[in-house]
Amino acid sequence: MPPVDELSTTAMQTYIYLIKVDKPVGPRELMRGAKLTSPSVAYRNLQKLMDMDLVQKDNYGNYIVKEKIGINGHVWIGKKLIPRFIIFGLIFLTALILEVIILIPHLLAEVSVEGSFWLLTIVTVISAGIFLIEGIKWKKSKLSI
């Protein structure tokens, strides 16, 4: 697997766009779709990706992804690139929902709830919140197309 760290932000945007469209595209279409500044920037990024053996050029001069690689801090789910923070946040959110489901009958029956369960619920709320907020910030600031 080639080192992704050596790709510039625009080259990474180019690569992500090619994965999302999942069809051969030319430099001009890529420029518009990946929100690049000019076709020459798109072409330069495509050359870089071809040198890394991630993209190939077809007989018509269009480019398509040859190999889908992992990107640090992200997970591919189909053609979507999701920050790992969001995945962790969703896991904690699921745990929180389960805790609330357990907690509601106790509160409705006016049965006392152990202090450690309240602590667990508070920690879960904080963890879910932190991971989801950081994941959303990460998604907005990095590699957004």
N, C-alpha and C positions, 0 to 999 in steps of 0.2 A: 504494500500500500504506500503510495507516494506521500511525503510529508505535506499536509495541508497548510501548516503554519507559514510556509513560504509564499502562499498566495496573498495577493493584495485584496483589499475589500471589494474592489470592482471585479476582480477576477473571480472571487467567491460568489458575488452577485450573479455574474455571468453563468457560472457553473450551476447555481441553484435554479436560475431561470430555465436553463436547458433541461434540467431534471423535471421541473414543473410542467413545461409544455409537452415534453415527451414526444416530440416530432422534430424532423430536421428543420433548422431555421438558418436564414442568412444573417450576415452582420447587421444590416439595417433593421430587420425585424427584431433582432436581439437587442440592438441599441434602444429601440422604443420600449420593448417589453421589460428589459432589465433596468430601464431608466439611466442609461449611460449617456455621456455628454456628446459622443460622436461615433460614427461607424469605425473610425480608426482605433478608438479605445476598445470597441467591441472586437475588432480584428486582432488587436494586440493581445487581448485577454484570451481569445480563442487560440492563438498561436501558443501562448503559455500553457493552456490546458492540453493542447495537442502534444506539446513537448513532454508533459507529465503523463501522457498516455491515458488521459481521462475522457477526451473528446476525439471524435474522428470526423473527417470530411467526406461527404459522399460525392458521387460523380457530377452532381449538379451544383457543387460549391456550397452546399448547406452543411451544417454541423449538427451532430447528435452525440449524446453522452454515450461513452463506451463502457465506463465503469462508475458505479455509484459508491462513494467512499464515506466513511464516518467523519463527522465534523466535531471537533472538541466542544463539549458542553451541550451538544444537541443529539437528538434521536430522530431518525427518519421513520415516519409512520406513513406508509404509502409514498406519496409525493410531497408530503408536508414535513417541514423541518421544525421540530418542537424542542424548545430549550428543556434540558433535564430538570431545571428548577420547577417548571410547570408540572412535569410528571410527578416529582416528589410532593408538590403541593396538592395534587389530586389524590395521591395516596393518603396524605394526612387528612384531607377533606373527607374521604371515604371513612377513615377511622373516626372522625368527628361525628359523622352522620350515624355510624353504628353506636357510638357512645350516647348520643342524644336519644336514639331509639331505646337504649337500655335505661336511660335516665327518666324519660317521660312517665312510664308506668309507676316508678317510685314516687315521683312528684305528685302524680294524680291520686295515688293511694295514701299520700301524706306519710310515707315511710321515710325514715331518716336515711340519708345517703352518706356513706363513709367519706371522710375528708380526703383520703388519698384518691378517690374517684374524681372529686372536684378538681384536685390538683392535676390529675391526668387530663381532664377535659380542658383545663386552662392551657396546659402545655400544648395540647393538640391544636387548639384554636390559634395560639401564637405561632406554632410551627407552620400550620397550613397558611396562615396569613403571610408570614415572611417569605415562604417559598413561592407562593402565587404572585406576590407583589414583585419579588426579584425576577421571577420568570417573565412577567409582563414587561418589566423595565428592560430586561435583557433582549427580549424579542423586538421591542421598539428600537433599541439602540444598535443592535447588531444584525447584520445580514437580512434586513427587511427589504422585500421587493414589492 
